[in-house]
């Protein structure tokens, strides 16, 4: 297939490389001067989109997505598929899908989980929103770039699933970290805390698979001086998107709201920028009840 790939950063670069490695003819464009193994770089987004069977975008945010959409949709062939893998607000995802529909382009919003490691290994999970026809045509590419793709519903449903999942993740990480900090103050050994909680009703992915306490549980960023992993500022981005969606849909999300405020404080004024999101534990460790 002829594929156009726009946005070749940390995630897009290895994803595009995997498509080329699988034998597809991939044309790439990024604002920055980048190269990708097996991908032919071109001079603009529309150039990458023209005559492509499928266009993939992997961009930083909804504003940039809207700008790129207004350039590429008119360049695309009617009936072609556009997969947007960026994490953006639900409103932007729905707006660009509407624009695509008017031009007879089959749009799928398909944000991912799995991070840079998953992108390189081709083991991402895709959460997709769009018509059955669009999802079906996008599926062969999901199979190359990832190991699982869930068709969540109509346009915007992929983004909705992603931000709901990550709101749970942010809230749960905070709960796990504050519980470890409380356990410390109570003189409870961290390994014992893990042994109990990981097999009791307080268990979670953040405790069992990504334990924020160094030397406890399976290997995680905590064991590597909290190098990301999943950076705190990316967690903050997703939490903000969850609150933007809660605002626009009038949903009550008090825990999501508190988690957003805590990560905001952590990233903007407590040295969390560039650290893994599990570095909330040393943050709590240093504090007293105020
Ligand atoms: P990144 O900043 O490394 O890459 C984004 C790329 O888009 C950059 O190379 C930038 O130059 C390019 N770009 C910006 N504007 C452009 C334009 N108008 N035209 C063409 N290219 C343009 O970011 P990333 O880490 O690759 O993340 C991409 C998306 O994936 C984000 O929405 C992010 O939230 C999401 N995501 C990231 C991770 C992760 O672990 N990094 C995990 C899951 C989801």
Boltz pocket constraint, residues with backbone or C-beta under 6 A from the ligand:
constraints:
  - pocket:
      binder: B
      contacts: [[A, 6], [A, 7], [A, 8], [A, 9], [A, 10], [A, 11], [A, 12], [A, 29], [A, 30], [A, 31], [A, 32], [A, 45], [A, 58], [A, 59], [A, 60], [A, 61], [A, 64], [A, 67], [A, 68], [A, 85], [A, 86], [A, 87], [A, 88], [A, 112], [A, 113], [A, 114], [A, 115], [A, 116], [A, 229], [A, 230], [A, 234], [A, 237]]
      max_distance: 6.0
